[in-house]
Amino acid sequence: MLFPFYLGDFMKLNIYADFTDKIDLAQRLTLIKANGFDGVMLGFSDENKLTQYKTVQNLGLDIDNVHSPFDRMNSLWVKGEHSGYILNRTLECIDICAENGVKKVVVHPTDGLIAPPVTEFGLENFGTIINRAAQKGVDLLFENIQLPQFLDVIFDSFGSCENVRFCYDVGHENCFTYGQNNLIKHGARLSGLHIHDNNGKIDGHEIPFDGNIDYDVFLKRLKSLDYKGAMSLELYMSKSPLYSDSSCEEFVARAAKAGRKLIEMYEALGD
């Protein structure tokens, strides 16, 4: 049975489909649908990257975006043994998304806490990625992670490209770059959200209101941008000890309740 609730005229509620590996994708999606979510964000695992789109669509869920793989992304800046593989992997993600009607792909500009140098090699690689996405009609949503200064590099170098967009991660800002306010800084490019909570120290990807993020401040900033996209929860059961005793059913139900609360708070701010 679906939950009978109203989300307003435009505000949809999404969740990351790969929130756990305790159950398979079909079971996760069934739980997501049963708890009233409108859509999902998808990963790009070897197991599901070719088939997941049909599975989602058969359940009547929207696909907001796909998150391209993000390990070893520094290899795009510094030439090494993995550079060609990481480039081709990212291009493959774009191609498969385009083939399946997915119009947005989330991309990490770097990987980890150690900044790679900004190189011509790196700019050429990202130029190749951005051009491929443009040819395929796909927007690339670059995300604030540990080193958000690389958003400046990407946006300064490729800001004239209409498909170069921004995915704001409120949890990352709270634990990696508290006080920098990347949402407002890059708000003109905003095309997606990653909403999750943490304690300000560990990137726990917790259910909203389980950590110390001030969602009143976040939502007021979001309202100032007249955001009309989805509230998208990027949660992981395994990243926080808070959910070690929770079932998948309990986790998704609590996530849906928190997501609906965020939407109510946002809509209460008015126009």
Secondary structure, 3 states (H helix, E strand, C coil): CCCCCCCCCCCCEEEECCCCCCCCHHHHHHHHHHCCCCEEEECCCCCCCCCHHHHHHHCCCEEEEEECCCCCHHHHCCCCCCHHHHHHHHHHHHHHHHHCCCCEEEECCCCCCCCCCCCHHHHHHHHHHHHHHHHHCCEEEEECCCCCHHHHHHHHHHCCCCCEEEEEEHHHHHHHCCCCCHHHHCHHHEEEEEECECCCCCCCCECCCCCCCCHHHHHHHHHHCCCCCCEEECCCCCCCHHHCCCCHHHHHHHHHHHHHHHHHHHHHCCC
